[in-house]
Amino acid sequence: MNKLINNDTDLRRYIPNQVVAVKGEASLFDKIAYWLDTAEQWIFATFCPASVVDAILADNPHSPIRNPLAAIAAHQALADAIPSLDFVQTVNGFAVVSNQNLAPASRDRVDRLIAAHRSQRATAISALIPLLATIPEWRDTPQCGYFRSTLFPTPAHIRPLASGAATWERYEELHPAIAAAEDRLAAEYISPELMQRLRDEALGLSQLSTLDARLCEALRSHIADLINDRPLRDTALRDIVDYIRRHPDTFPEWHRSDTARLFSPPVFRNSKESPGYWF
């Protein structure tokens, strides 16, 4: 049994312009039941384990996470099911479903409908992730580990990198390159320790201050440079490091890191005993 969408009424909340099934005709819910089931399994594997969802909804059936979870399931299922909905298999092969009252949609319109469902799915994912970050049980899951591994925790965050196409597929495609770019900035400028703190704050695992929010935005622009094969703006990055150096109480992670030593080389002190002594 589906956990998130249990009937046609639930499904129709997310599907505008859906013609109501007449008596004796299968509802849209019945037609896409298989895809709804696989969509839910995908959600549990990708975003939040079923055990965590079960516990949350058992404690509060009206939890804020229910709506985005159900929206993701509906749009995922329909995006997958639409190519098959207007075909039936006969003894002589495949046929297109049609009638005298409704004209079949063009291929372009069908493609736009699928793209619209995927866009709505991405919007629902971007709404879901910050809500999950507030749930303590979620923080120890592998799914949380995936989303806390960059400064771009939702599809909405990649819009500047993806020319506006902030789909889930594009997010997955960019994720490894983003993580690699952040790791480079961490090793050379920001430190892995401070970078992880900023990632956790960007996701919502801890409080994001105004200063850290500005720092995250600045770093995202430098990550975009790397993703788009533009040269690093070393001067701007060193200005950020200089600010961090002058505020040890605000950025203690950086000051305790190996990266900090790159900007604080040992001071040479001349003495007569030194092999390279000079006047």
Phi and psi in degrees as a GROMACS rama.xvg file:
@    title "Ramachandran Plot"
@    xaxis  label "Phi"
@    yaxis  label "Psi"
@TYPE xy
-66.4606  144.42  ASN-2
-92.5169  -27.4571  LYS-3
-105.684  -40.5016  LEU-4
-127.259  114.629  ILE-5
-108.877  -8.66338  ASN-6
-161.151  176.013  ASN-7
-66.6097  -31.9858  ASP-8
-64.574  -44.1352  THR-9
-59.1778  -44.6992  ASP-10
-64.7411  -40.5131  LEU-11
-67.2834  -14.4204  ARG-12
-62.4832  -26.7875  ARG-13
-107.431  -0.0224561  TYR-14
-122.19  97.6676  ILE-15
-73.6605  157.486  PRO-16
61.4755  28.9446  ASN-17
-90.2531  124.388  GLN-18
-72.5796  132.353  VAL-19
-68.4429  135.132  VAL-20
-68.2354  138.856  ALA-21
-85.3526  169.214  VAL-22
-58.6507  132.296  LYS-23
89.8005  -9.82396  GLY-24
-100.477  140.158  GLU-25
-65.7641  138.033  ALA-26
-75.0597  164.058  SER-27
-60.764  -36.9723  LEU-28
-58.0986  -45.0511  PHE-29
-66.1146  -37.5834  ASP-30
-66.6775  -33.5348  LYS-31
-112.104  20.5924  ILE-32
-55.4509  -41.3189  ALA-33
-61.7311  -45.0591  TYR-34
-69.4767  -32.17  TRP-35
-63.8195  -41.6253  LEU-36
-64.2769  -45.8014  ASP-37
-67.9284  -31.6666  THR-38
-64.7762  -42.326  ALA-39
-64.6621  -42.0495  GLU-40
-62.3723  -37.9528  GLN-41
-64.0595  -41.1834  TRP-42
-60.9695  -46.869  ILE-43
-65.0203  -35.5415  PHE-44
-75.2066  -29.1755  ALA-45
-99.0387  -36.9508  THR-46
-115.382  -42.673  PHE-47
-158.959  127.657  CYS-48
-57.4481  147.426  PRO-49
-57.893  -36.0756  ALA-50
-62.9177  -37.4471  SER-51
-70.7239  -43.4449  VAL-52
-60.8192  -44.6007  VAL-53
-58.136  -44.7099  ASP-54
-65.5645  -40.5707  ALA-55
-65.7277  -47.7345  ILE-56
-72.8724  -28.1091  LEU-57
-67.3285  -37.2496  ALA-58
-74.9111  -36.0655  ASP-59
-147.955  95.4477  ASN-60
-58.7707  -20.4184  PRO-61
-104.2  25.5184  HIS-62
-54.5263  143.902  SER-63
-58.0831  -19.953  PRO-64
-77.6647  -17.0305  ILE-65
-61.5633  -47.1231  ARG-66
-62.8154  -50.7803  ASN-67
-64.7109  -34.5191  PRO-68
-61.6734  -46.0074  LEU-69
-66.1881  -37.785  ALA-70
-63.4206  -42.6081  ALA-71
-60.8422  -45.523  ILE-72
-60.9761  -44.878  ALA-73
-63.7813  -48.8376  ALA-74
-71.3834  -35.309  HIS-75
-64.1289  -46.3767  GLN-76
-62.8336  -43.5065  ALA-77
-69.8531  -39.1893  LEU-78
-59.8168  -36.5753  ALA-79
-78.3912  -33.6821  ASP-80
-85.79  -30.2144  ALA-81
-51.2319  -44.648  ILE-82
-59.0013  -20.7496  PRO-83
-100.985  -12.2178  SER-84
-70.6318  -27.0498  LEU-85
-101.218  17.2157  ASP-86
-121.241  141.903  PHE-87
-128.585  151.297  VAL-88
-98.6311  127.942  GLN-89
-115.849  176.427  THR-90
-66.5103  -19.5938  VAL-91
-102.188  6.84873  ASN-92
124.328  -156.103  GLY-93
-97.0347  146.404  PHE-94
-133.84  156.38  ALA-95
-90.4711  133.77  VAL-96
-74.4854  128.894  VAL-97
-153.79  169.112  SER-98
-153.668  -176.811  ASN-99
-83.653  -11.4699  GLN-100
-99.9517  -28.7514  ASN-101
-120.355  133.234  LEU-102
-85.8945  137.948  ALA-103
-60.2806  141.455  PRO-104
-73.8135  149.39  ALA-105
-71.3371  162.539  SER-106
-59.7863  -38.7679  ARG-107
-63.7346  -41.4123  ASP-108
-67.3244  -38.8771  ARG-109
-63.7978  -42.4899  VAL-110
-62.4758  -40.3395  ASP-111
-65.9963  -36.1174  ARG-112
-65.3852  -43.7531  LEU-113
-61.9047  -44.0036  ILE-114
-62.3534  -37.1195  ALA-115
-65.0122  -40.8826  ALA-116
-64.6428  -38.8657  HIS-117
-68.277  -34.6287  ARG-118
-66.199  -44.0096  SER-119
-64.9914  -35.0387  GLN-120
-61.7224  -44.3732  ARG-121
-62.3138  -39.6219  ALA-122
-61.9205  -42.7503  THR-123
-66.8524  -37.2707  ALA-124
-63.0515  -43.2258  ILE-125
-64.7907  -27.903  SER-126
-78.8965  -32.1765  ALA-127
-72.1884  -45.6132  LEU-128
-56.8598  -47.152  ILE-129
-61.7927  -31.1833  PRO-130
-68.8947  -41.2847  LEU-131
-62.7082  -34.5563  LEU-132
-62.8243  -19.3964  ALA-133
-86.1906  -4.50266  THR-134
-98.9802  113.094  ILE-135
-55.4482  -38.6421  PRO-136
-65.0558  -25.121  GLU-137
-75.9424  -26.1716  TRP-138
-67.8666  -19.8577  ARG-139
-97.524  9.56673  ASP-140
-91.4583  155.077  THR-141
-59.5397  -32.4869  PRO-142
-62.8165  -41.3853  GLN-143
-62.5655  -41.0614  CYS-144
-57.2194  -36.1594  GLY-145
-65.4296  -44.9476  TYR-146
-80.3795  -17.5335  PHE-147
-94.4623  12.2509  ARG-148
-94.8492  1.72684  SER-149
-146.059  170.651  THR-150
-82.5369  5.31102  LEU-151
-120.029  74.0161  PHE-152
-77.8616  -8.23679  PRO-153
-137.236  161.29  THR-154
-56.663  -32.5392  PRO-155
-59.8675  -30.9166  ALA-156
-70.7167  -22.0756  HIS-157
-90.3497  0.728328  ILE-158
-53.3084  -42.0866  ARG-159
-65.3255  -21.0732  PRO-160
-92.141  -17.5773  LEU-161
-114.614  19.1252  ALA-162
54.3663  38.3449  SER-163
86.4304  -15.3258  GLY-164
-88.2657  72.2081  ALA-165
-87.9621  60.2411  ALA-166
-85.9982  166.7  THR-167
-64.7789  -39.0815  TRP-168
-60.8509  -42.3391  GLU-169
-67.8851  -36.0317  ARG-170
-61.4656  -48.2791  TYR-171
-61.4154  -37.6637  GLU-172
-65.651  -40.9414  GLU-173
-82.6217  -20.8932  LEU-174
-54.0948  -48.6973  HIS-175
-62.3063  -39.7547  PRO-176
-67.6517  -37.2255  ALA-177
-63.9407  -47.4495  ILE-178
-60.192  -40.7252  ALA-179
-65.93  -40.4598  ALA-180
-64.9149  -42.0453  ALA-181
-65.0143  -39.4944  GLU-182
-62.5918  -36.7601  ASP-183
-65.4438  -46.4041  ARG-184
-62.7395  -36.6049  LEU-185
-64.2233  -46.6793  ALA-186
-66.7704  -35.8849  ALA-187
-96.3193  -21.1332  GLU-188
-138.364  -54.0479  TYR-189
-91.7015  -25.5996  ILE-190
85.2888  139.659  SER-191
-58.6383  -34.8645  PRO-192
-65.8447  -47.5169  GLU-193
-70.1023  -37.5659  LEU-194
-59.8062  -41.7075  MET-195
-66.9946  -37.4614  GLN-196
-60.1182  -43.5581  ARG-197
-66.6362  -38.284  LEU-198
-61.8642  -44.5981  ARG-199
-62.9503  -39.4071  ASP-200
-69.3961  -38.6906  GLU-201
-62.7163  -36.3829  ALA-202
-74.02  -30.8164  LEU-203
108.436  13.3303  GLY-204
-75.244  -20.1457  LEU-205
-147.745  171.317  SER-206
-68.8985  131.208  GLN-207
-99.4866  112.702  LEU-208
-76.6639  165.427  SER-209
-60.7841  -40.5311  THR-210
-64.7303  -44.7199  LEU-211
-67.1538  -33.5633  ASP-212
-62.6495  -41.8229  ALA-213
-65.8379  -38.633  ARG-214
-65.3229  -41.6067  LEU-215
-59.8127  -44.8459  CYS-216
-64.1736  -40.6509  GLU-217
-62.79  -43.9836  ALA-218
-67.0577  -35.5189  LEU-219
-61.2975  -35.6981  ARG-220
-67.8701  -34.4871  SER-221
-72.7499  -35.0807  HIS-222
-64.9482  -38.4778  ILE-223
-60.3705  -37.1431  ALA-224
-58.54  -47.0083  ASP-225
-66.1983  -42.4313  LEU-226
-61.5166  -36.4793  ILE-227
-97.0968  18.6744  ASN-228
58.3893  34.0545  ASP-229
-96.4275  149.861  ARG-230
-66.84  147.662  PRO-231
-65.1657  143.452  LEU-232
-91.5923  84.6455  ARG-233
-59.9563  -40.7804  ASP-234
-61.6977  -43.9446  THR-235
-64.9432  -39.9807  ALA-236
-66.2839  -38.5776  LEU-237
-68.6032  -29.4061  ARG-238
-64.5033  -39.7468  ASP-239
-63.2982  -45.5167  ILE-240
-61.2918  -40.5831  VAL-241
-61.5831  -39.9846  ASP-242
-64.3799  -43.2626  TYR-243
-61.687  -41.3651  ILE-244
-60.6341  -36.0698  ARG-245
-83.9547  1.42473  ARG-246
-133.921  67.7847  HIS-247
-63.4849  -30.7057  PRO-248
-71.3669  -27.7706  ASP-249
-83.4482  -31.3095  THR-250
-127.325  60.196  PHE-251
-63.9435  -29.2274  PRO-252
-60.3183  -41.8489  GLU-253
-66.0306  -42.5406  TRP-254
-69.5429  -20.3311  HIS-255
-94.8623  1.4207  ARG-256
-93.6203  162.163  SER-257
-66.0854  -30.826  ASP-258
-61.5129  -35.4416  THR-259
-59.5497  -33.1597  ALA-260
-67.0767  -22.2322  ARG-261
-65.0222  -23.9551  LEU-262
-106.847  6.26024  PHE-263
-135.755  68.8849  SER-264
-66.6241  154.01  PRO-265
-58.0513  142.047  PRO-266
-87.1976  125.373  VAL-267
-78.5634  127.782  PHE-268
-115.004  120.17  ARG-269
-73.7449  136.987  ASN-270
-149.128  160.988  SER-271
-66.1731  -26.1852  LYS-272
-78.7078  -15.3059  GLU-273
-70.4467  137.357  SER-274
-58.5574  -29.7223  PRO-275
-102.727  31.1709  GLY-276
-58.805  136.234  TYR-277
-141.738  154.941  TRP-278
